Amino acid sequence: MNEAFFPAFINSYFTSLGLLLGGSLMGGLAAFFTGQAPLTAIFRLSDSLRIWAIIAAIGGTFDTVYSFERGLFNGETKDIIKQFLLILSAMGGAQTGAQLINWLTQDYISP
């Protein structure tokens, strides 16, 4: 964690948001080119991309696990709290993106 905490917190949120929105919208464009329903594809992709957006936003799982280990076994509780807040920020970005996709597609009933 060479980056200061607050910029990393903001970057985590917007990285997760951008990954979810970009991936879903590009997948919808691909669905349009292949003759499928684009809004339904966008909605389905937003659900399946959510966990991947969170993982990508926090920089992979190994750094997070290492920070938790260091916090637990070396008594550095500040690292545990920082990682928890970064994960929470990434989850918030993914949830915001999914909510925007839900509003965009109005496809609340999945078949």
Beta strands, then each sheet from edge to edge (+ up, - down):
end
